[in-house]
Amino acid sequence: MLHGEAYLQAKASIMQPINDFFVMMDERTTSAVTLAQNIALLFRLIFTLLAGTAIYLIWRSYQTILETLGGSVDTVHAHMTRIGQGDLSKPIIVRPELSGSVLAGLSEMQTKLRDHQFQNAQIQKELADSKSKLNRLLNHLAEGVYEVDTSSNCTFVNHSFLTMLGYHNENEVLGKNVHALIHHHRPDGREYPNQDCKIYKAFRSNQEINVSDEVFWRKDGSPIPVEYWSVPVVQDGKLLGATVAFVDISSRKAAEARIETL
């Protein structure tokens, strides 16, 4: 027979290596696929672990920031902006465990600023009360009193000043150059420049003076002989101006004139 037992055995012996080769290829392919799957699984595990670690680190950093700030960035910024604008009315709530946080520091600073603001308001009120009392006292003096700044502009006048010099109210004098209003000419009618004024020169050199041979000029243009005292006003080492007190010495001058005629 053409396909006898011998033929089949010969064919089997020829096909066996080929079959073994395919089996080996299948085994290698399966092994490679399994290895690739294991590597992919390993990478997925590593990625998951790294992603989890990153998320934890981000969360922990966020918690650390919250603990450092004492609240969210928006909350801290809002309080800082409000305090910077001078609004100290809203309390800052801080949990006890965050006593060392930025928010706790802001709360403490706001409390101190509020206390300082209250104390400053009290001081300002006391100063205003003291100034009011002083002004009432000065307004009851027979002597004329006025104050000037370093430019000789008037900052205060009392009632006697207004009465003696013929002014109706302080608004006619306040903020204006007093020398130009009442001290612009000498007794003989010669012009009296501001830079030559004894009052101006004295307080600019931080000196007190007493003068009794000059005149002040009323609003109507008539002169009155005066004796005046000028005292520099200095605060914290800085010259602010001068306080001037004066009296009408018309009667004294008239008496001196009569004596000279005897």
Secondary structure, 3 states (H helix, E strand, C coil): CCCCHHHHHHHHHHHHHHHHHHHHHHHHHHHHHHHHHHHHHHHHHHHHHHHHHHHHHHHHHHHHHHHHHCCCHHHHHHHHHHHHCCCCCCCCCCCHHHCCCHHHHHHHHHHHHHHHHHHHHHHHHHHHHHHHHHHHHHHCCCCEEEEEECCCEEEEECHHHHHHHCCCCHHHCCCCEHHHHHCCECCCCCECCHHHCHHHHHHHCCCCEEEEEEEEECCCCCEEEEEEEEEEEEECCEEEEEEEEEEECHHHHHHHHHHHHC
